[in-house]
Amino acid sequence: MGRKDSSTTKLPVDQYRKQIGKQDYKKTKPILRATKLKAEAKKTALGMKEVGLMLAAILALLLAFYAFFYLRLSTNSDSDLDPDED
């Protein structure tokens, strides 16, 4: 029974440590929140590599369309301008 009585009363050192811990938690809570938001933004943001790949894909697609129509129109105009018709 003596042990129960002694465990209920806390030592002043333990109370002081608990108080310091609460103060540290209060200080670090906004810092932790800012770190968490920064990590989320970094995870969801597009990087330079992804942007470069997207631009390269769009450029390749436009180049393919341009080449297709250029070749198609150039073969049609060659048959229209036959030098033997004069």
TIVEX-666415 format. One record per residue (C-alpha): residue in three letters; x, y, z. Coordinates in steps of 0.05 Angstrom, whole numbers, plus 5000, padded with zeros to 4 digits. Layout:
// TIVEX-666415
ALAXYZ...
// end
This chain:
// TIVEX-666415
MET500050005000GLY505850465011ARG507550434938LYS500650674916ASP501151294959SER508051474934SER506251404860THR500451884864THR504652474886LYS509252714832LEU516252974844PRO517353704830VAL522653514778ASP517553094739GLN512453664742TYR517754144716ARG519653674659LYS512353604640GLN511454354640ILE517654454596GLY515153914549LYS508454274541GLN511954924526ASP516454604474TYR510454274441LYS506954944437LYS513055254404THR514054704354LYS506854614334PRO506855184282ILE513654964258LEU511154254249ARG505054504212ALA509354924165THR513954334152LYS507953884137LEU505054394088LYS511754474054ALA512453724045GLU505353664017ALA506654233968LYS513053903946LYS509653243936THR503853513894ALA507654043854LEU510053893784GLY517553883778MET521854153723LYS522753463694GLU515253343686VAL514154033655GLY519853913606LEU517053243586MET510153533574LEU512954093531ALA517153603491ALA511053163479ILE506853753455LEU512453993410ALA513253293380LEU505753253367LEU505653923333LEU511653743291ALA508353093270PHE502053463248TYR506053973210ALA510253443174PHE503953043156PHE500353643126TYR506653903093LEU507953253058ARG500653153039LEU499953853009SER506753832974THR504853192936ASN498153482915SER501354132889ASP506653742849SER501353372809ASP497554022795LEU503754372766ASP505753862713PRO510854182665ASP508553722607GLU501654052604ASP504154682568
// end
